[in-house]
Amino acid sequence: MNRLNYNRVFYYGLKLALSFAFFSAVADRFGLWGAAGSEGVFWGNFDNFISYTKLLNPWAPAALVTILAWFVTILEVVLGLALLTNIKTKEVAFVSGVLLAIFGLAMIFTLGVKPVFDYSVFSAAFGAFYLSTSRS
């Protein structure tokens, strides 16, 4: 394979990886990976995700936390779907990077540095930022 073909494989591989990461997180929020407490399941239901959103946003009133939880969930679905297309990839990737970077910073300020690196949040964020500057 020449360099151009590798670039295309890496480009589309990164788009798929980011897309499926968003879909997986959303699936977990709705119990599609299993019930809360099951092996490999982080939330298992949306109420647990709302509690996690509150943990990451301790400044936010309860009504705003629920709105924020739904907003990021819908945004992740939209970004995940958009990453599967070639429509506005640079913009979609940039917004994905911003969302992931904000998430990572919130994790650092509330949970510490270890979880953000264990879950490769900044790797995904900067992968998205790189994707926003790349061509297929």
C-alpha positions as CSV (number, residue, x, y, z in Angstrom):
1,M,0.0,0.0,0.0
2,N,1.3,3.4,-0.8
3,R,1.1,6.3,1.7
4,L,-2.1,7.7,0.3
5,N,-3.9,4.4,0.9
6,Y,-2.6,4.2,4.5
7,N,-3.8,7.8,5.1
8,R,-7.3,6.8,3.8
9,V,-7.4,3.7,6.1
10,F,-6.3,5.7,9.1
11,Y,-8.7,8.6,8.3
12,Y,-11.7,6.3,8.0
13,G,-10.6,4.2,10.9
14,L,-10.4,7.2,13.1
15,K,-13.9,8.3,12.0
16,L,-15.3,4.9,12.7
17,A,-13.6,4.6,16.1
18,L,-14.9,8.0,17.3
19,S,-18.3,7.3,15.9
20,F,-18.6,3.9,17.6
21,A,-17.1,5.3,20.9
22,F,-20.0,7.8,21.0
23,F,-22.6,5.1,20.1
24,S,-21.1,2.7,22.8
25,A,-21.4,5.4,25.5
26,V,-25.0,6.2,24.6
27,A,-25.8,2.5,24.4
28,D,-24.5,2.1,28.0
29,R,-26.7,4.9,29.2
30,F,-29.8,3.0,28.0
31,G,-28.8,-0.4,29.3
32,L,-28.0,-1.8,25.9
33,W,-24.6,-3.2,27.1
34,G,-26.4,-4.7,30.2
35,A,-27.8,-3.7,33.5
36,A,-26.1,-1.4,36.0
37,G,-23.5,-3.5,37.9
38,S,-22.9,-5.9,35.0
39,E,-19.3,-6.5,34.0
40,G,-18.1,-3.8,31.6
41,V,-21.1,-1.6,32.1
42,F,-20.5,1.8,33.5
43,W,-24.0,3.3,33.8
44,G,-26.5,0.7,32.7
45,N,-29.4,3.2,32.8
46,F,-30.1,6.9,32.2
47,D,-30.6,7.7,35.9
48,N,-27.1,6.6,36.6
49,F,-25.8,8.7,33.8
50,I,-27.7,11.7,35.2
51,S,-26.0,11.1,38.5
52,Y,-22.6,10.9,36.8
53,T,-23.4,14.2,34.9
54,K,-24.1,15.7,38.3
55,L,-20.8,14.4,39.7
56,L,-18.9,16.0,36.8
57,N,-20.9,19.3,37.1
58,P,-21.3,19.9,40.8
59,W,-22.1,23.6,40.2
60,A,-25.2,22.8,38.2
61,P,-28.8,22.8,39.6
62,A,-30.6,19.5,39.3
63,A,-32.9,20.7,36.4
64,L,-29.9,21.8,34.4
65,V,-28.1,18.5,35.0
66,T,-30.9,16.6,33.4
67,I,-31.0,18.9,30.5
68,L,-27.2,18.7,30.1
69,A,-27.4,14.8,30.3
70,W,-29.9,14.7,27.5
71,F,-28.1,17.4,25.5
72,V,-24.8,15.6,25.4
73,T,-26.5,12.3,24.7
74,I,-28.3,13.7,21.7
75,L,-25.1,15.5,20.6
76,E,-23.1,12.2,20.8
77,V,-25.7,10.4,18.7
78,V,-25.7,13.2,16.1
79,L,-21.9,13.4,16.0
80,G,-21.6,9.6,15.8
81,L,-24.0,9.5,12.8
82,A,-22.3,12.5,11.2
83,L,-18.9,10.8,11.5
84,L,-20.3,7.9,9.4
85,T,-20.8,10.3,6.5
86,N,-18.6,12.6,4.6
87,I,-20.7,15.7,5.4
88,K,-18.9,18.5,7.2
89,T,-16.3,16.1,8.5
90,K,-13.9,18.8,9.6
91,E,-16.6,20.6,11.6
92,V,-18.0,17.5,13.1
93,A,-14.6,16.3,14.1
94,F,-13.8,19.6,15.7
95,V,-17.0,19.7,17.7
96,S,-16.3,16.1,18.7
97,G,-12.9,17.1,20.0
98,V,-14.3,20.1,21.9
99,L,-16.9,17.8,23.5
100,L,-14.3,15.2,24.5
101,A,-11.9,17.9,25.8
102,I,-14.6,19.4,28.0
103,F,-15.5,16.0,29.3
104,G,-11.8,15.3,30.0
105,L,-11.4,18.6,31.9
106,A,-14.5,18.0,33.9
107,M,-13.2,14.5,34.8
108,I,-9.8,16.0,35.9
109,F,-11.5,18.6,38.1
110,T,-13.9,16.2,39.8
111,L,-12.3,12.8,39.6
112,G,-8.6,13.5,39.2
113,V,-6.2,12.8,36.4
114,K,-6.1,9.0,36.5
115,P,-9.6,8.2,35.1
116,V,-9.3,10.7,32.2
117,F,-6.1,8.9,31.1
118,D,-7.4,5.4,31.9
119,Y,-10.3,6.0,29.5
120,S,-8.1,7.7,26.9
121,V,-10.4,10.8,26.7
122,F,-7.7,13.1,25.6
123,S,-6.4,10.6,23.1
124,A,-9.9,10.6,21.5
125,A,-10.2,14.4,21.8
126,F,-6.9,15.0,20.0
127,G,-7.6,12.3,17.5
128,A,-10.8,14.2,16.7
129,F,-8.9,17.5,16.5
130,Y,-6.4,15.8,14.1
131,L,-9.3,14.5,12.0
132,S,-10.6,18.0,11.8
133,T,-7.4,19.0,10.0
134,S,-7.0,16.0,7.8
135,R,-8.2,15.0,4.3
136,S,-9.3,11.6,3.4
